[in-house]
Amino acid sequence: MKVKNSLKSLKNRHRDCRVIRRKGRVYVINKTQGRFKARQG
């Protein structure tokens, strides 16, 4: 999982990427390609 300041570019890496807020943190998750995971902050 990558930790980045901005997730906008990571969202565009794959068409199935979704930006989700959990417990005050922002995550990029991808159900079909598990390697495209990221967290902000």
C-alpha positions in Angstrom: 0.0 0.0 0.0 1.3 3.4 -1.0 1.0 6.4 1.3 0.6 9.6 -0.7 -0.4 13.2 -0.1 -2.7 13.3 -3.1 -4.7 10.3 -4.3 -6.1 11.9 -7.5 -3.3 10.5 -9.8 -3.6 7.1 -8.1 -7.3 6.9 -8.8 -6.6 7.1 -12.5 -4.2 4.2 -12.6 -6.9 1.7 -13.2 -10.6 2.0 -14.1 -11.8 0.1 -11.1 -10.1 2.2 -8.5 -12.5 3.8 -5.9 -11.7 6.6 -3.4 -13.3 5.7 0.0 -13.2 7.4 3.4 -12.8 5.1 6.4 -12.2 6.3 10.0 -11.0 9.7 8.9 -8.5 8.4 6.3 -8.9 8.4 2.6 -8.2 5.1 0.7 -8.0 4.0 -2.9 -9.1 0.4 -3.2 -9.5 -1.8 -6.2 -11.5 -5.0 -6.0 -10.2 -6.5 -9.3 -6.5 -5.5 -9.1 -5.3 -5.7 -5.4 -2.0 -4.0 -6.1 -3.6 -0.6 -6.7 -4.1 0.3 -3.0 -3.2 3.6 -1.4 -3.8 5.6 1.7 -3.7 9.3 2.3 -2.1 10.9 5.4 
